[in-house]
Amino acid sequence: MSTAKKEYKRITVKTLVDMKANGEKISMLTAYDYTMAKIVDGAGIDIILVGDSASNVMAGHETTLPITLDQMIYHASSVVRAIDRALVVVDLPFGSYQSDPKEALRSAIRIMKESGAHSVKMEGGKEIKESIKRILNAGIPVMGHLGLTPQSIYKFGTYTVRAKEEQEALNLIEDAQMLERIGCFGIVLEKIPAKLAKKVAESVSIPIIGIGAGNGVDGQVLVLHDMLGMTHEFNPRFLRRYLNLYEDMTKAISKYVDDVKSLEFPNDNEQY
C-alpha cells in the first residue's frame, strides 16, 4: 500500500473514498472547541470528529449518554468556525435518532443547519437502518460506527473488545456491507480484533477508520485529549500518547501560582 501523502485543499466525503482507493491512510481526531480545532486543522488532520466523547472529556460524565443535541450543536459550531481544510463529522447523541427515523432526520438537520458541519455519525447497524436512510435521502452524509458502541454501554455492560465470537463477527461484516450499500461514506470500527477489522476494510469500498482495530484499516481516530496526554487515568492498549500535557500543564500552573505568591510575576517588564 502506498504511503504517499497528496495535498488536498479541502477534504470532502469524495476525497476520503479516493484516499482509500489510492492507498492513502486517513487521519482523524476529535475536537470540541475553536482553539483546539484551529490547531488540529492547521496540523493537517483529514477528519475532525466532534464526538459525543465531549460528555466525558469536556463535561466529566462517566458515559457519553448525558450529552444533549443542543450541547453537540454548541461544540460543533465552535469547531466549524475554526477549520479551513478538515471534514467535520458530528456525533448524533444518544436519544436523538434511535427511536424514530423522523426524529433522526430532525436531529441531523439541526446539526447541519445550526452548526455548519459537513456530516453526522451514528452508532449501530441494521437496527438503525431506516433512520440512516431517512437522513441520507435528505442529502446529509452519514458515517457509521460499529463494534464497541459507547452509547450502548449499559446493554453490553463493559467496554471490552467486541466481535470476538464468530456470530458477532459475521453480523458486524454484514452491517458494514449494509452501511455501504445504503450510502454511508465511511465507518468507524471501535475495539474489535485486528484481523476482523482488516477483513471488513477489504470487504467494502468506503473508508474504515479504526480505534483499537489494528493497522489493517484505512485510517485511525483517537480522542485528542487522550493522545496529547491531557487525560491520564485512561490507558487502553490502543492509545499512544504523543505528549504528556497533564504533567507539563500541572508544572506550568504550579509555577504560575508560586510566581504570583512570591511577587515574581509580574516583573517590571510585564507591567505598564
C-alpha positions as a Markdown table, in Angstrom:
| # | Residue | x | y | z |
|---|---|---|---|---|
| 1 | Met | 0.0 | 0.0 | 0.0 |
| 2 | Ser | 1.2 | 3.5 | -0.8 |
| 3 | Thr | 2.1 | 5.8 | 2.0 |
| 4 | Ala | 2.3 | 8.9 | -0.3 |
| 5 | Lys | 0.5 | 12.0 | 1.0 |
| 6 | Lys | -1.3 | 14.0 | -1.5 |
| 7 | Glu | -2.1 | 17.7 | -0.8 |
| 8 | Tyr | -5.8 | 18.4 | -0.6 |
| 9 | Lys | -7.1 | 22.0 | -0.2 |
| 10 | Arg | -10.3 | 20.8 | 1.3 |
| 11 | Ile | -11.4 | 17.3 | 2.5 |
| 12 | Thr | -14.8 | 16.0 | 1.3 |
| 13 | Val | -16.5 | 12.7 | 1.5 |
| 14 | Lys | -15.4 | 12.0 | -2.0 |
| 15 | Thr | -11.8 | 12.8 | -1.1 |
| 16 | Leu | -11.9 | 10.1 | 1.6 |
| 17 | Val | -13.2 | 7.5 | -0.8 |
| 18 | Asp | -10.4 | 8.5 | -3.2 |
| 19 | Met | -7.8 | 8.3 | -0.5 |
| 20 | Lys | -8.8 | 4.7 | 0.3 |
| 21 | Ala | -8.7 | 3.8 | -3.4 |
| 22 | Asn | -5.2 | 5.3 | -3.7 |
| 23 | Gly | -4.0 | 3.5 | -0.6 |
| 24 | Glu | -3.5 | 6.7 | 1.4 |
| 25 | Lys | -4.3 | 6.4 | 5.1 |
| 26 | Ile | -6.8 | 8.8 | 6.7 |
| 27 | Ser | -6.1 | 10.7 | 9.9 |
| 28 | Met | -8.9 | 11.6 | 12.3 |
| 29 | Leu | -9.0 | 13.2 | 15.7 |
| 30 | Thr | -11.7 | 14.7 | 18.0 |
| 31 | Ala | -12.1 | 18.3 | 18.8 |
| 32 | Tyr | -14.7 | 20.2 | 20.7 |
| 33 | Asp | -13.8 | 23.9 | 20.8 |
| 34 | Tyr | -12.5 | 26.6 | 18.5 |
| 35 | Thr | -8.9 | 26.9 | 19.8 |
| 36 | Met | -8.1 | 23.2 | 19.7 |
| 37 | Ala | -9.8 | 22.7 | 16.4 |
| 38 | Lys | -7.8 | 25.5 | 14.9 |
| 39 | Ile | -4.6 | 23.7 | 15.9 |
| 40 | Val | -5.7 | 20.3 | 14.8 |
| 41 | Asp | -6.9 | 21.6 | 11.4 |
| 42 | Gly | -3.7 | 23.6 | 10.9 |
| 43 | Ala | -1.6 | 20.5 | 11.6 |
| 44 | Gly | -3.2 | 18.7 | 8.6 |
| 45 | Ile | -5.7 | 16.4 | 10.0 |
| 46 | Asp | -8.2 | 14.9 | 7.5 |
| 47 | Ile | -11.3 | 14.5 | 9.6 |
| 48 | Ile | -12.3 | 16.2 | 12.8 |
| 49 | Leu | -14.8 | 14.3 | 14.8 |
| 50 | Val | -17.0 | 16.4 | 17.2 |
| 51 | Gly | -17.6 | 13.3 | 19.3 |
| 52 | Asp | -20.1 | 12.7 | 22.0 |
| 53 | Ser | -16.9 | 11.9 | 24.0 |
| 54 | Ala | -17.2 | 15.6 | 24.9 |
| 55 | Ser | -19.6 | 14.2 | 27.5 |
| 56 | Asn | -16.5 | 12.6 | 29.1 |
| 57 | Val | -13.6 | 14.8 | 28.5 |
| 58 | Met | -15.3 | 18.2 | 28.5 |
| 59 | Ala | -18.1 | 17.7 | 31.0 |
| 60 | Gly | -16.8 | 14.9 | 33.2 |
| 61 | His | -19.6 | 12.4 | 32.8 |
| 62 | Glu | -18.9 | 8.7 | 33.2 |
| 63 | Thr | -20.5 | 7.8 | 29.8 |
| 64 | Thr | -21.4 | 9.5 | 26.6 |
| 65 | Leu | -25.2 | 9.2 | 27.2 |
| 66 | Pro | -25.9 | 12.5 | 29.1 |
| 67 | Ile | -24.8 | 14.9 | 26.3 |
| 68 | Thr | -27.7 | 16.6 | 24.5 |
| 69 | Leu | -28.3 | 17.6 | 20.9 |
| 70 | Asp | -28.1 | 21.3 | 21.9 |
| 71 | Gln | -24.7 | 20.7 | 23.5 |
| 72 | Met | -23.4 | 18.8 | 20.5 |
| 73 | Ile | -24.5 | 21.7 | 18.2 |
| 74 | Tyr | -22.7 | 24.1 | 20.5 |
| 75 | His | -19.4 | 22.1 | 20.3 |
| 76 | Ala | -19.8 | 21.6 | 16.6 |
| 77 | Ser | -20.4 | 25.3 | 15.9 |
| 78 | Ser | -17.2 | 26.2 | 17.8 |
| 79 | Val | -15.2 | 23.6 | 15.7 |
| 80 | Val | -16.6 | 24.6 | 12.3 |
| 81 | Arg | -15.6 | 28.2 | 12.8 |
| 82 | Ala | -12.0 | 27.1 | 13.2 |
| 83 | Ile | -11.4 | 24.9 | 10.2 |
| 84 | Asp | -10.2 | 25.5 | 6.7 |
| 85 | Arg | -9.4 | 22.0 | 5.5 |
| 86 | Ala | -10.7 | 19.1 | 7.5 |
| 87 | Leu | -14.1 | 17.4 | 7.1 |
| 88 | Val | -16.2 | 17.9 | 10.2 |
| 89 | Val | -18.2 | 14.9 | 11.4 |
| 90 | Val | -20.6 | 15.3 | 14.3 |
| 91 | Asp | -21.9 | 12.5 | 16.5 |
| 92 | Leu | -25.7 | 12.3 | 16.8 |
| 93 | Pro | -26.1 | 11.9 | 20.6 |
| 94 | Phe | -27.9 | 9.2 | 22.4 |
| 95 | Gly | -31.7 | 9.5 | 22.2 |
| 96 | Ser | -31.7 | 11.7 | 19.1 |
| 97 | Tyr | -32.1 | 9.1 | 16.4 |
| 98 | Gln | -32.7 | 5.5 | 17.8 |
| 99 | Ser | -36.4 | 5.5 | 18.3 |
| 100 | Asp | -37.8 | 7.2 | 15.2 |
| 101 | Pro | -36.5 | 7.9 | 11.7 |
| 102 | Lys | -38.3 | 11.2 | 11.6 |
| 103 | Glu | -36.7 | 12.3 | 14.8 |
| 104 | Ala | -33.3 | 11.2 | 13.5 |
| 105 | Leu | -33.8 | 13.4 | 10.4 |
| 106 | Arg | -34.8 | 16.4 | 12.5 |
| 107 | Ser | -31.7 | 15.9 | 14.7 |
| 108 | Ala | -29.4 | 15.6 | 11.7 |
| 109 | Ile | -30.9 | 18.7 | 10.1 |
| 110 | Arg | -30.5 | 20.7 | 13.2 |
| 111 | Ile | -26.8 | 19.8 | 13.4 |
| 112 | Met | -26.2 | 20.6 | 9.7 |
| 113 | Lys | -28.2 | 23.9 | 9.8 |
| 114 | Glu | -27.2 | 25.2 | 13.2 |
| 115 | Ser | -23.5 | 24.2 | 13.3 |
| 116 | Gly | -22.5 | 24.2 | 9.6 |
| 117 | Ala | -20.9 | 20.8 | 10.0 |
| 118 | His | -20.3 | 18.5 | 7.0 |
| 119 | Ser | -21.8 | 15.2 | 8.1 |
| 120 | Val | -23.1 | 13.2 | 11.0 |
| 121 | Lys | -22.0 | 9.9 | 12.7 |
| 122 | Met | -24.4 | 7.3 | 14.1 |
| 123 | Glu | -23.8 | 4.1 | 16.2 |
| 124 | Gly | -25.3 | 0.9 | 15.0 |
| 125 | Gly | -26.2 | -1.4 | 12.1 |
| 126 | Lys | -29.4 | -2.9 | 10.8 |
| 127 | Glu | -31.3 | -1.7 | 13.9 |
| 128 | Ile | -31.0 | 1.9 | 12.8 |
| 129 | Lys | -31.1 | 1.3 | 9.1 |
| 130 | Glu | -34.3 | 3.3 | 8.5 |
| 131 | Ser | -33.0 | 6.3 | 10.4 |
| 132 | Ile | -29.8 | 6.3 | 8.4 |
| 133 | Lys | -31.7 | 6.0 | 5.1 |
| 134 | Arg | -34.0 | 8.9 | 6.0 |
| 135 | Ile | -31.0 | 11.1 | 6.7 |
| 136 | Leu | -29.2 | 10.1 | 3.6 |
| 137 | Asn | -32.3 | 10.7 | 1.5 |
| 138 | Ala | -32.2 | 14.3 | 2.7 |
| 139 | Gly | -28.7 | 14.7 | 1.3 |
| 140 | Ile | -26.8 | 14.6 | 4.6 |
| 141 | Pro | -23.6 | 12.5 | 4.6 |
| 142 | Val | -23.5 | 9.7 | 7.2 |
| 143 | Met | -20.6 | 7.9 | 8.8 |
| 144 | Gly | -21.4 | 4.6 | 10.5 |
| 145 | His | -19.9 | 3.3 | 13.8 |
| 146 | Leu | -19.7 | -0.4 | 14.6 |
| 147 | Gly | -18.0 | -2.7 | 17.1 |
| 148 | Leu | -17.9 | -1.2 | 20.5 |
| 149 | Thr | -20.7 | 1.4 | 20.5 |
| 150 | Pro | -20.3 | 3.5 | 23.7 |
| 151 | Gln | -24.0 | 4.7 | 23.6 |
| 152 | Ser | -25.0 | 1.1 | 24.2 |
| 153 | Ile | -22.6 | 0.6 | 27.2 |
| 154 | Tyr | -25.4 | -0.4 | 29.5 |
| 155 | Lys | -26.5 | -3.0 | 27.1 |
| 156 | Phe | -23.0 | -4.5 | 26.8 |
| 157 | Gly | -22.1 | -3.8 | 30.4 |
| 158 | Thr | -18.5 | -3.4 | 29.6 |
| 159 | Tyr | -16.0 | -1.6 | 27.3 |
| 160 | Thr | -14.3 | -4.8 | 26.4 |
| 161 | Val | -13.3 | -5.9 | 22.8 |
| 162 | Arg | -16.3 | -6.7 | 20.6 |
| 163 | Ala | -16.9 | -9.3 | 17.9 |
| 164 | Lys | -14.5 | -12.0 | 19.2 |
| 165 | Glu | -17.2 | -14.6 | 18.7 |
| 166 | Glu | -17.9 | -15.9 | 15.2 |
| 167 | Gln | -21.6 | -14.9 | 15.0 |
| 168 | Glu | -21.0 | -11.4 | 16.2 |
| 169 | Ala | -18.1 | -11.0 | 13.8 |
| 170 | Leu | -20.3 | -12.2 | 10.9 |
| 171 | Asn | -23.0 | -9.8 | 12.0 |
| 172 | Leu | -20.5 | -6.9 | 12.0 |
| 173 | Ile | -19.3 | -7.7 | 8.5 |
| 174 | Glu | -23.0 | -7.8 | 7.3 |
| 175 | Asp | -23.7 | -4.5 | 9.0 |
| 176 | Ala | -20.6 | -2.9 | 7.4 |
| 177 | Gln | -21.7 | -4.0 | 3.9 |
| 178 | Met | -25.2 | -2.9 | 4.6 |
| 179 | Leu | -24.0 | 0.6 | 5.6 |
| 180 | Glu | -22.0 | 0.9 | 2.4 |
| 181 | Arg | -24.9 | -0.4 | 0.3 |
| 182 | Ile | -27.4 | 2.2 | 1.7 |
| 183 | Gly | -24.9 | 5.1 | 1.2 |
| 184 | Cys | -22.7 | 5.7 | 4.2 |
| 185 | Phe | -19.4 | 7.3 | 3.2 |
| 186 | Gly | -17.3 | 5.6 | 5.9 |
| 187 | Ile | -17.4 | 3.6 | 9.1 |
| 188 | Val | -15.6 | 3.8 | 12.4 |
| 189 | Leu | -14.7 | 0.4 | 13.9 |
| 190 | Glu | -14.1 | 0.5 | 17.6 |
| 191 | Lys | -12.3 | -2.0 | 19.7 |
| 192 | Ile | -12.5 | -5.2 | 17.6 |
| 193 | Pro | -9.9 | -7.8 | 16.7 |
| 194 | Ala | -7.4 | -6.5 | 14.1 |
| 195 | Lys | -7.9 | -9.5 | 11.7 |
| 196 | Leu | -11.6 | -8.9 | 11.6 |
| 197 | Ala | -11.2 | -5.1 | 11.1 |
| 198 | Lys | -8.8 | -5.8 | 8.1 |
| 199 | Lys | -11.4 | -8.2 | 6.7 |
| 200 | Val | -14.1 | -5.6 | 7.0 |
| 201 | Ala | -11.9 | -2.9 | 5.3 |
| 202 | Glu | -11.2 | -5.3 | 2.4 |
| 203 | Ser | -14.9 | -6.2 | 2.0 |
| 204 | Val | -16.1 | -2.6 | 1.3 |
| 205 | Ser | -15.0 | 0.3 | -0.9 |
| 206 | Ile | -15.7 | 3.0 | 1.7 |
| 207 | Pro | -13.1 | 4.0 | 4.3 |
| 208 | Ile | -12.9 | 2.1 | 7.5 |
| 209 | Ile | -11.5 | 4.2 | 10.4 |
| 210 | Gly | -10.2 | 2.2 | 13.4 |
| 211 | Ile | -9.8 | 2.9 | 17.0 |
| 212 | Gly | -8.4 | -0.1 | 18.7 |
| 213 | Ala | -8.9 | -2.1 | 15.5 |
| 214 | Gly | -5.4 | -2.6 | 14.3 |
| 215 | Asn | -3.5 | -1.2 | 11.3 |
| 216 | Gly | -5.2 | -3.1 | 8.5 |
| 217 | Val | -7.9 | -0.5 | 8.2 |
| 218 | Asp | -8.0 | 2.7 | 6.1 |
| 219 | Gly | -7.3 | 5.2 | 8.9 |
| 220 | Gln | -7.2 | 5.9 | 12.6 |
| 221 | Val | -9.0 | 8.0 | 15.1 |
| 222 | Leu | -8.1 | 9.0 | 18.7 |
| 223 | Val | -9.6 | 11.3 | 21.3 |
| 224 | Leu | -7.4 | 14.4 | 21.1 |
| 225 | His | -7.2 | 14.8 | 24.9 |
| 226 | Asp | -6.0 | 11.2 | 25.2 |
| 227 | Met | -3.3 | 11.3 | 22.6 |
| 228 | Leu | -2.0 | 14.6 | 23.9 |
| 229 | Gly | -1.8 | 13.2 | 27.4 |
| 230 | Met | -4.2 | 15.7 | 29.0 |
| 231 | Thr | -6.1 | 12.7 | 30.4 |
| 232 | His | -4.0 | 10.3 | 32.4 |
| 233 | Glu | -6.4 | 7.8 | 34.1 |
| 234 | Phe | -7.4 | 6.2 | 30.7 |
| 235 | Asn | -4.8 | 3.6 | 29.5 |
| 236 | Pro | -6.2 | 1.3 | 26.9 |
| 237 | Arg | -3.8 | -0.8 | 24.8 |
| 238 | Phe | -4.7 | 1.1 | 21.6 |
| 239 | Leu | -3.8 | 4.5 | 22.9 |
| 240 | Arg | -0.5 | 6.1 | 22.0 |
| 241 | Arg | 0.3 | 9.4 | 23.9 |
| 242 | Tyr | 2.3 | 11.8 | 21.8 |
| 243 | Leu | 2.7 | 14.3 | 24.6 |
| 244 | Asn | 2.3 | 14.3 | 28.4 |
| 245 | Leu | 0.4 | 17.6 | 28.7 |
| 246 | Tyr | -1.1 | 16.6 | 32.1 |
| 247 | Glu | 2.3 | 16.7 | 33.6 |
| 248 | Asp | 3.5 | 19.7 | 31.7 |
| 249 | Met | 0.4 | 21.8 | 32.3 |
| 250 | Thr | 0.4 | 20.9 | 36.0 |
| 251 | Lys | 4.0 | 22.0 | 36.3 |
| 252 | Ala | 3.3 | 25.3 | 34.5 |
| 253 | Ile | 0.3 | 26.1 | 36.5 |
| 254 | Ser | 2.1 | 25.3 | 39.8 |
| 255 | Lys | 4.9 | 27.6 | 38.7 |
| 256 | Tyr | 2.5 | 30.4 | 37.9 |
| 257 | Val | 0.9 | 30.0 | 41.4 |
| 258 | Asp | 4.3 | 30.2 | 43.0 |
| 259 | Asp | 5.3 | 33.2 | 41.0 |
| 260 | Val | 2.2 | 35.1 | 41.8 |
| 261 | Lys | 2.5 | 34.4 | 45.6 |
| 262 | Ser | 6.2 | 35.3 | 45.6 |
| 263 | Leu | 5.7 | 38.5 | 43.6 |
| 264 | Glu | 7.9 | 37.1 | 40.9 |
| 265 | Phe | 5.0 | 37.7 | 38.4 |
| 266 | Pro | 4.5 | 40.3 | 37.0 |
| 267 | Asn | 8.0 | 41.7 | 36.9 |
| 268 | Asp | 9.0 | 45.2 | 35.8 |
| 269 | Asn | 8.9 | 44.3 | 32.1 |
| 270 | Glu | 5.4 | 42.8 | 32.4 |
| 271 | Gln | 3.5 | 45.9 | 33.6 |
| 272 | Tyr | 2.6 | 49.3 | 32.2 |
